[in-house]
Structures are given as structure tokens and as C-alpha cells.
């Protein structure tokens, strides 16, 4: 009985299949439409395009055969791959090589068999186009030539689609890599918020856009109250968890267009396009209340944190974000001096000494007490 193709054939086929990534995708191009055409043109009930790699057969185009029949056809595919050209076996039942093959003695009951190698543009083989019939026949020379032409079409069809898919996937991979590198360049690795440099760059663009279109833009600065105590008592891992969850909470509370940046340690900045000072103060207090609901666990027990916030806006003639952030930062530290867990507002026309406190009356009364 004929053995499967020797290693040199196997190595060649493996190289071709790997080069075109034909077997690397879950969704491989289906050339069954060509198999159906070949069956009609050559008058055979079964047509199979088999891609052979390392003693395995992968069937990528078939007509007239069920999945259960495939494993019985290995020997026929091997014979075709060892042949220098297209060939035909008029009656496999009379051939010593094939007479006792499972595919001859049982389903799919092979009698007539013809095959032509599938090759890449360099002429290297990677599979077989097989014709199978249940009645003995001797194909005319013209039909063998047609089989070779069909094999050439199937080869081109599989290689072109596979190479095209691989090229597109290469572009997708390159774009994903570019995006990943971009993310590394602009985001803080711990919180995934914008890093210091990216925050200032994008904030600058938002201020300039707001000036061009005469839209408001507000800025928030906030940090975690007594964060050093969190690290000292609960450890730096717990401190990192606080920063991560705070960043996540703020991201969930703001719009997609808003820009959150980690400016250093436990300090964050927030740019709010098309947002008035009043709306910014409302958001600041909403964030403050939401943070108080967070609970964290460490070996020292369960704990919570609070934040202090400063709010401001660029002036009408300011095209730079720095003055507005500076005012928001001063408002933040004013909130610290007034007892923390509060929001302070410093509009562009108000000096630091005249800063307006934006807190609920109940909160102000408790501070006064």
C-alpha cells in the first residue's frame, strides 16, 4: 500500500501553507463554487480540493461528499501529490494500491479517481484537486487538461484570497500596534487616564476650540484628602487601588468628550468642554459625594476617602489653559484650607482672596460650626 508523501514533500507543502497562512484562520476561504463547476464540467459526482500538511488533510472545497467520507480519502490525496502531473485511475477496485482502501470498500465507494496537484505561483505543491466517481471510466485527454486548468484556478483562488486576507490582517495588526503605542504615549499606566503631557496638550486644543466657537469650557482640579495617611496605614497597594477606582468612578460620571488626566500622585485634572461654571460646580459636588460612597479593604480594615476640588474657567482673552488650571489649583488648595471634602470656585475675574465658595448651605454651616 502506498505510504503518505515522504518528508521532502511534506516540508514543501508545510512551507507553502504557512507562507500563505492558509490554515491559520478559523475562517478559511471556501472554493466550493469552483468544485461545483468542476463536477459539472467533468461529469463526476464528487470533487474535493484537499490541502495536505504534515500527514493531515484539510478539505477547503468539496462537492458531493459528506464530512464522514473525508478521512477515508487520504491515500488518494497522497498518490496525487506524488504524481508529477494530473492522472486518472479508471477503476480503483482493480489497482493493487487502492483495491483494499476504506474509501473503495466503503463510503464514498470510490471507483474512478483522477487528481491534479494544487501549486502556488512558484510551482510548489500544497494540495490536490480530486475527482471521484462511483462508476469506472477513462477520461478523454481533453478532460484531463480541463482538470489541470481547474486545479490551476483553485490554486490561484486559494492563494490569492489567503494572501489577501493575510495582507489585510497585517494592516490590522500594524494599526492595532500603532494604537497600542499611542496609548502608551498618552495614558497613565496605572489609571489609563491621560498622562500629564497629553492632558495639557489636549486641554490646550479644547481651550482654542472653545475660543473659536465661543463655547464655554470649564476645568476641575481635584485630589484625594490625606492620601499620605492612606499609604502609611493601609500600604501602597491599597493606595494604588484607591487611585484606580477613583479614576474609574470619574470616567463613569463624566461624558466621553470630557478629558481626565492624572497630573501626579493623587492629583487629577478634568477638562469639561461646553460646560458652564455652574454645571461644573454641580458635577464637582456630585463627584465628591460619589467618592464618599466608595469603600476599600486592606489588612488594616475597611476605609473610605474624600476628595477636594477646585473649579475655574479660561478668561475671554485666554488662549492658554495654564492660567485656568492655576486658578483651579488655587481653588483646590483653598478647599483644603477650609476643611477638605468640598469644592471651591475661582472664576477668571475673581482674585484668589475673593474666591467664591460653592457648597450646599448645610455643608457651609457645618464648617462654620
N, C-alpha and C positions, 0 to 999 in steps of 0.2 A: 504494500500500500504506500502511496506517495506520502512523504512526510511534509510538514509545513515548510514554507520557504526557508532556506538556510539564513544564518545570521547576517550575511552581507546584504541580502535583500531586505531583511527586517530593519537593519540600521538605516538603509537608504529611505525606506518608507517612513520610518520614525522621523528622520530629519525633515522630510517634506511636510509631513503633517504638523510638526512643531513649527516650521517656518511660517506656514500659513495660518497657524492657530486654529486648524480645522476642528480639532477635538477639544479645544479649551473652553468652549462656551456651552452653557446649558441649552441655549437656543442655536442650533446649527442650521445653516441654510438647507432647505429641503428642495432637492431637484427632482421630485416625484413627477412633476409635469413633463419632464424630458423622458422619464421612464415610461410614462403612459404613451408618449409619442413613439418611442422605440418599439413598444409592444404592438402598436397598431401598424407601424411601417414594416416590421419584420415578421408579423404574424405569429407571435409567441404569446402564451398566456401569462408568463412570468418574466419580469425584468427587474434586476437588482443592481444597484451601484453600491459596492462594498468597499469601505476604507479599512485597510488592514494595518494594524500596528502591534508589534510585539506579541504575536500569537493570539491576537484578538481581532474580531471583525466588528466594525461599526457600520451599520446599514443606514445610509443617508438618502437613498432614493429607492423606492420599491413600488412594484405594481403587480397585483395578483398573488400575493403571498402574505401569510399571517406571521405574527411575531413568533409563534411556536415553531415555525419552519426554519428560522434563520440559523439556529445553532447546528443544523444538520448539513449546512452548505459550505463549511469551512474548507473541506478538501477540494472542492471545485474552484473556490477562490484561489487557493494555493496553486493549483495547476495553471490557472490563468496568469498568475503573477510570474511563474517560471517560464512561461511561453514568451518567445521573442516577438510574437505578433498575434493578431487575432486568430482564433482557432475554433473548430467545432467538433463535437462528439456526436455522431449520428444516433447511436444507441448505447447509452452508458451501461445497460444491462449486459452488453457483450464485451465490455472493456475490463480487463483484469483490475486496473486501478480503481474502478468505480463500482463494479458489479455488487460488492457487498457493503457499499456505503449506506448509512441510515437513510439518507435522502433519496436513494434509489429504491431501497427495500420498503421504505415507508414514506410518510408525508415529507416533502410535497411530491413524491413519486416522480423523480427526475428520470427522463428517458433521453430526450435531446438536450444537449448543453452546448452553448457557444459563449466565448468570452473574449474581451479585448481589454488590455491594460489601461488604467487611468494614469495619466502622467502630468507633471507640472510643466510650465513653459520651457524648462531646461531638459525635459525628457526623462526626468526621474519618476519612477512609478510610486504610486501611493494607494492603489486600489484596483478594482476590477469592475467592468460593466458586464454583467452576465445575462444571457438569455436562456430560459429554461422552458422546455416543453414536455408534455406527457405522452407524445407520440414520436416514433423515430422519424427523422427527416434529414436530408442532405441539403443544406442551404446552397443556393446559387452563388457564384463568385460576386455578383453584384450585391447580394445581401450581406456578405462578409465585409465588403467595402463600406456598405451603409452602417454596419455595426461599428466599424472603426471610426467613421465620421461621428456617429452618435457618442462614442466614447470620448472623442476629442471635445465635443460640445459639453458633455457632462463635466469633463476635467476643467475646461475653462470656466464653466458656470460655478463650480465649487470653489476653485482657486480665486476667481475674481471676487465673488461675494465674501469669501473668508478673508481675503486680503483687505477688501474694502472695510469690512467690519472691524478688522484689527487696526486699520489706519484710523477709523473714527474713534475706536476705543482709546487709541494712543493720544488723539487730540483731547478726548475727555479726561484721560489721566493727567495729561500735561496741564489742562485747565484746573483740575482739582488740586494738583500740586502747587500751581501758581496761587490759587485761592488760599491754600493752607499756609504758604509762605507769607502771603499778605496778612492773614490773620495773626501770624506770629509777630509781624512787624507792627501791628496797630493795637493789639489787645494785651491786656494784663493777664499773665498766665494763670494766676490764682482765681480771679473773679470773672474773666472773659469780658470785663468792661474795657473801654478804650484805655490805652495807657496814657501817660502824661503828655507825651509828644503828640500823639494822634488826637487827643482830646482838644488841645489848643489849636491844632491845625483845622480840625472840622468845626470847632467853635468859631474860629475866625471867619470861615466861609459862611456860617449861619448869620453872623452879625452883618456881613457885607450884603448877603441876600436880603435880610430884613431892611437894611437901609435903602437898597434899590427899589424894593416893592412897598416901602413904607408900612411894613408889618411889625408888630411888637415881637420882641424876643426877651425872655427872662432867664436869669441864671440863679442856680442854687449852689451853695457850698454847704456840706454837712460832714460831720464826723461822729465817731462813737464816744460817748461820755465815759471817762475813767477807763479807757481801753487798756492802759498800762496795768491797772489792777486786775483786769480780766486775764492778761498774760501771766502776771505774777501769781495769782491764786489758782487759776484753772489750767495754766500751761499754754504754750504757743500753738499747739494743735487745736485747742478749743478756741483760741483767738482767731486762727485761720478760718475755722468753721463759722464763727460769728461774721467775719468779713464776707465769706462766700454767701451765706444765707441773706445777709443784708443786701448785697448786690443783686441777688436773685429776686428778693422781695421788691426792690425798687424797680427792677426791669419789668416785673409783672404789673406794677402800679402805673407806669407811665406809658406813653404812646410809642409806637415803633419809630416815629420821627424824632423823638427826644434822644439826646446824647448823654449817656452816662460814662463818666471816666473816673478811674482811680488815680488820684493825684499824688498819693504817697501814704504808706502806712494805712491808717484807718480813715483817711480823708478822701472825700469824693466830690466831684463836680457834676452838675446836671444842667444841660442847655435845653431850654423849652421854647422851640420856635412857635411863633404866632400865639403867644401866651401873655396875657396882661399880668401886671404885678399882683392884682387882686387874685387872679386864678392861680398864680404861682404860690402865693401865701397859703391859699386853700390847700393846694397839693402838699406843700411843706408840712402843714399840720396833720394832713391825712397820713403822710408817710411816718411822721413822728408817732402818731397813735398806733399805726400798724406795727412798727418796730417794737413797741412796748408789749405787744401780744406774743412776740417770739419767745420761745423757751429753748435753752441749751442745756446739755448734760456733760458733766465731766466727772472725774473721780472724786471731786470735792462736792458734788451735788448738782442740783438744777439751779440755773440762774437766768436772768434776763438782762437786757441792756436798754439804754435810751440813746437818742441822738439829739444833737443841737444843729440848727440850720440857720444860714444867712441867705437872704434873698435880695436881688438887685436887678437892674436893667442897664443896658448901654444908654448913654445920653443921645440926644438927637444928632449931635455932630460927631459922635464917637464911632470910628470905623474899626477900632481895635477892641478886642474882647477883654484885654488885661485890666483896664480901669473898672469895668463892671464886676469882674471876678475879684478884684481887690476890694471893692465895696462889699460884695457878698461875704468875703473872708472877714472883713472887719465886723460885719453884722453877726457872723457866726461867733466871733470871739466876744462880742457884746452879749450874745445869748449865754455863753459860758459864764461871764461875769454875773449875769442875773440869775444864775442857779441851774443852768443846763436844762435839758429836756424841754426846749422851747424854740420858737422860730422868731427871728428878727428881720426887719426890712430896712434897707438903706437905699432909697431911690437916688437916681443920679444927681438931683438938685439939692439933696439934703446932706449936710455935713455930718460927720460921724457923731459929733456932740449932740446933734438934733435928731438922731436916729429914731424912727417910729417903731414901737413895739407892736407886733402883730400877733396877739394871743387872745384866746377867749377870756371874757371877763372873770370867770371863775378861777382860771389859772392865774391871772394877774393878782386877784385878791389873795390867793393862797401864797403867792410870792411875797406880797406886801406883809402878810402875817408873819 
